[in-house]
């Protein structure tokens, strides 16, 4: 090669932006861990007692839910990896045919804290919105009552003036009805507007609570439908008495309930 000839530099793959884009699991996990930690810190300071805090708390909630969704994606990828790793054994030996292995995460403190924090904010927001609904309802009722009092006086005055002017009874009655129908101002709620803007809906979950067991059971005994409904709770009732039955054994016997005895094999290790 001529010494004066300039060598053409070899093409560097590093110049290609696509090559520079790399997925690094460790870095991704570190980023996920850091964002979860930040979300947990932000959740601790949330309180919702006014429209401003409702908006701020809802933004924090939305971010926390996004982090929880990332964790679900991460767990799904783990499950897929475990299934792929075990699936290859099926072709190695017939004994592994049909083998399906799944991954169940029983304990993950940080994830549980995140879920608990999300649930706490949702509960806090629901209580605030419920209180606001009650406040607006009461405020509107008070406004309606004040307007009704104003309308009554105004209607009486208008009717008296109409009579004095010589109006016939039907016209007087119509004037009075029109004045009485004057609506009260609509009570507006900034908090409800904020709730609508952030997509914070409100619904109610209904349940039942026994306030007097004696009264309730007495009612069920005289009501076939309720007695049949109570029958569906038998497994839970029996569960509540298992410890007592295990302690008392053959002595456990009361009207309508008695012990059950199931044989259990106990293997002893070789000595």
Secondary structure, 3 states (H helix, E strand, C coil): CCCCCCCCCCCCHHHCHHHHCCCCHHHHHHHHHHHHHHHHHHHHCCCCCCHHHHHHHHHHHHHHHHHHHHHHHHHHHHHHHHHHHHHHHHHCCHHHCCCCCCCCCCCCHHHHHHHHHHHHHHHHHHHHHHHHHHHHHHHHHHHHHHHHHHHHHHHHHHHHHHHHCCCCHHHHHHHHHHHHCCCCCCCCCHHHHHHHHCCCCCCCCCCCCCCCHHHHHHHHHCCHHHHHHHHCCHHHHHHHHHHHHHHHHHHCEECCEECCCCCCCCCCCCC
